[in-house]
Amino acid sequence: EGRALSRFIAARGELQGTQVIATGASITDADRQSLLQQGFHNTLAKPFTVQQLATLVEESLAVMA
């Protein structure tokens, strides 16, 4: 479960700053806002392309650097 993983990462000091991307079959604007409030750093609705995923990963890595 992604929400449990997000909480686990947030609770672990050595993992602070780790970016978590939620994926789902149909993510509405309300879902996105809820997921961001729950600790996710971004969302990606399925189906997605490899390029879309790569872009989000690159953005996440830039934030962590």
PyMOL CGO cylinders between C-alpha atoms (Angstrom):
from pymol import cmd
from pymol.cgo import CYLINDER

trace = [
    CYLINDER, 0.00, 0.00, 0.00, 1.49, 3.28, -1.12, 0.3, 1, 1, 1, 1, 1, 1,
    CYLINDER, 1.49, 3.28, -1.12, 0.05, 5.32, 1.73, 0.3, 1, 1, 1, 1, 1, 1,
    CYLINDER, 0.05, 5.32, 1.73, 1.68, 3.08, 4.33, 0.3, 1, 1, 1, 1, 1, 1,
    CYLINDER, 1.68, 3.08, 4.33, 4.99, 3.30, 2.49, 0.3, 1, 1, 1, 1, 1, 1,
    CYLINDER, 4.99, 3.30, 2.49, 4.73, 7.09, 2.34, 0.3, 1, 1, 1, 1, 1, 1,
    CYLINDER, 4.73, 7.09, 2.34, 4.11, 7.24, 6.12, 0.3, 1, 1, 1, 1, 1, 1,
    CYLINDER, 4.11, 7.24, 6.12, 7.01, 4.85, 6.76, 0.3, 1, 1, 1, 1, 1, 1,
    CYLINDER, 7.01, 4.85, 6.76, 9.40, 6.97, 4.71, 0.3, 1, 1, 1, 1, 1, 1,
    CYLINDER, 9.40, 6.97, 4.71, 8.24, 10.17, 6.41, 0.3, 1, 1, 1, 1, 1, 1,
    CYLINDER, 8.24, 10.17, 6.41, 8.80, 8.62, 9.85, 0.3, 1, 1, 1, 1, 1, 1,
    CYLINDER, 8.80, 8.62, 9.85, 12.37, 7.48, 9.13, 0.3, 1, 1, 1, 1, 1, 1,
    CYLINDER, 12.37, 7.48, 9.13, 14.91, 10.24, 9.63, 0.3, 1, 1, 1, 1, 1, 1,
    CYLINDER, 14.91, 10.24, 9.63, 17.45, 8.75, 7.26, 0.3, 1, 1, 1, 1, 1, 1,
    CYLINDER, 17.45, 8.75, 7.26, 14.83, 8.70, 4.49, 0.3, 1, 1, 1, 1, 1, 1,
    CYLINDER, 14.83, 8.70, 4.49, 13.78, 12.34, 4.89, 0.3, 1, 1, 1, 1, 1, 1,
    CYLINDER, 13.78, 12.34, 4.89, 13.69, 14.03, 1.51, 0.3, 1, 1, 1, 1, 1, 1,
    CYLINDER, 13.69, 14.03, 1.51, 12.84, 10.83, -0.37, 0.3, 1, 1, 1, 1, 1, 1,
    CYLINDER, 12.84, 10.83, -0.37, 10.34, 11.70, -3.07, 0.3, 1, 1, 1, 1, 1, 1,
    CYLINDER, 10.34, 11.70, -3.07, 7.30, 9.43, -3.39, 0.3, 1, 1, 1, 1, 1, 1,
    CYLINDER, 7.30, 9.43, -3.39, 5.17, 9.36, -6.56, 0.3, 1, 1, 1, 1, 1, 1,
    CYLINDER, 5.17, 9.36, -6.56, 1.65, 7.92, -6.36, 0.3, 1, 1, 1, 1, 1, 1,
    CYLINDER, 1.65, 7.92, -6.36, 0.25, 6.15, -9.41, 0.3, 1, 1, 1, 1, 1, 1,
    CYLINDER, 0.25, 6.15, -9.41, -3.34, 5.17, -10.01, 0.3, 1, 1, 1, 1, 1, 1,
    CYLINDER, -3.34, 5.17, -10.01, -5.82, 4.25, -12.70, 0.3, 1, 1, 1, 1, 1, 1,
    CYLINDER, -5.82, 4.25, -12.70, -7.85, 7.42, -12.38, 0.3, 1, 1, 1, 1, 1, 1,
    CYLINDER, -7.85, 7.42, -12.38, -6.51, 10.27, -10.28, 0.3, 1, 1, 1, 1, 1, 1,
    CYLINDER, -6.51, 10.27, -10.28, -8.87, 13.22, -10.07, 0.3, 1, 1, 1, 1, 1, 1,
    CYLINDER, -8.87, 13.22, -10.07, -7.84, 16.69, -8.93, 0.3, 1, 1, 1, 1, 1, 1,
    CYLINDER, -7.84, 16.69, -8.93, -9.40, 15.92, -5.54, 0.3, 1, 1, 1, 1, 1, 1,
    CYLINDER, -9.40, 15.92, -5.54, -7.46, 12.63, -5.36, 0.3, 1, 1, 1, 1, 1, 1,
    CYLINDER, -7.46, 12.63, -5.36, -4.25, 14.44, -6.24, 0.3, 1, 1, 1, 1, 1, 1,
    CYLINDER, -4.25, 14.44, -6.24, -4.76, 17.03, -3.51, 0.3, 1, 1, 1, 1, 1, 1,
    CYLINDER, -4.76, 17.03, -3.51, -5.53, 14.31, -0.98, 0.3, 1, 1, 1, 1, 1, 1,
    CYLINDER, -5.53, 14.31, -0.98, -2.45, 12.30, -1.96, 0.3, 1, 1, 1, 1, 1, 1,
    CYLINDER, -2.45, 12.30, -1.96, -0.22, 15.37, -1.73, 0.3, 1, 1, 1, 1, 1, 1,
    CYLINDER, -0.22, 15.37, -1.73, -1.62, 16.11, 1.74, 0.3, 1, 1, 1, 1, 1, 1,
    CYLINDER, -1.62, 16.11, 1.74, -0.88, 12.51, 2.75, 0.3, 1, 1, 1, 1, 1, 1,
    CYLINDER, -0.88, 12.51, 2.75, 2.80, 12.95, 1.96, 0.3, 1, 1, 1, 1, 1, 1,
    CYLINDER, 2.80, 12.95, 1.96, 3.16, 12.01, -1.69, 0.3, 1, 1, 1, 1, 1, 1,
    CYLINDER, 3.16, 12.01, -1.69, 5.28, 14.43, -3.69, 0.3, 1, 1, 1, 1, 1, 1,
    CYLINDER, 5.28, 14.43, -3.69, 3.63, 13.91, -7.05, 0.3, 1, 1, 1, 1, 1, 1,
    CYLINDER, 3.63, 13.91, -7.05, 1.06, 11.77, -8.85, 0.3, 1, 1, 1, 1, 1, 1,
    CYLINDER, 1.06, 11.77, -8.85, 0.95, 10.00, -12.19, 0.3, 1, 1, 1, 1, 1, 1,
    CYLINDER, 0.95, 10.00, -12.19, -2.28, 8.66, -13.67, 0.3, 1, 1, 1, 1, 1, 1,
    CYLINDER, -2.28, 8.66, -13.67, -2.27, 5.33, -15.49, 0.3, 1, 1, 1, 1, 1, 1,
    CYLINDER, -2.27, 5.33, -15.49, -1.77, 4.64, -18.28, 0.3, 1, 1, 1, 1, 1, 1,
    CYLINDER, -1.77, 4.64, -18.28, 1.43, 6.66, -18.48, 0.3, 1, 1, 1, 1, 1, 1,
    CYLINDER, 1.43, 6.66, -18.48, 4.35, 6.61, -20.85, 0.3, 1, 1, 1, 1, 1, 1,
    CYLINDER, 4.35, 6.61, -20.85, 7.93, 5.81, -19.97, 0.3, 1, 1, 1, 1, 1, 1,
    CYLINDER, 7.93, 5.81, -19.97, 8.76, 9.41, -20.87, 0.3, 1, 1, 1, 1, 1, 1,
    CYLINDER, 8.76, 9.41, -20.87, 6.18, 10.77, -18.40, 0.3, 1, 1, 1, 1, 1, 1,
    CYLINDER, 6.18, 10.77, -18.40, 7.59, 8.56, -15.64, 0.3, 1, 1, 1, 1, 1, 1,
    CYLINDER, 7.59, 8.56, -15.64, 11.17, 9.47, -16.53, 0.3, 1, 1, 1, 1, 1, 1,
    CYLINDER, 11.17, 9.47, -16.53, 10.32, 13.17, -16.40, 0.3, 1, 1, 1, 1, 1, 1,
    CYLINDER, 10.32, 13.17, -16.40, 8.79, 12.85, -12.92, 0.3, 1, 1, 1, 1, 1, 1,
    CYLINDER, 8.79, 12.85, -12.92, 11.75, 10.81, -11.68, 0.3, 1, 1, 1, 1, 1, 1,
    CYLINDER, 11.75, 10.81, -11.68, 14.19, 13.41, -13.06, 0.3, 1, 1, 1, 1, 1, 1,
    CYLINDER, 14.19, 13.41, -13.06, 12.21, 16.20, -11.37, 0.3, 1, 1, 1, 1, 1, 1,
    CYLINDER, 12.21, 16.20, -11.37, 12.18, 14.26, -8.10, 0.3, 1, 1, 1, 1, 1, 1,
    CYLINDER, 12.18, 14.26, -8.10, 15.92, 13.64, -8.24, 0.3, 1, 1, 1, 1, 1, 1,
    CYLINDER, 15.92, 13.64, -8.24, 16.53, 17.34, -8.87, 0.3, 1, 1, 1, 1, 1, 1,
    CYLINDER, 16.53, 17.34, -8.87, 14.53, 18.21, -5.74, 0.3, 1, 1, 1, 1, 1, 1,
    CYLINDER, 14.53, 18.21, -5.74, 16.55, 15.72, -3.70, 0.3, 1, 1, 1, 1, 1, 1,
    CYLINDER, 16.55, 15.72, -3.70, 19.92, 17.03, -4.92, 0.3, 1, 1, 1, 1, 1, 1,
]
cmd.load_cgo(trace, "trace")
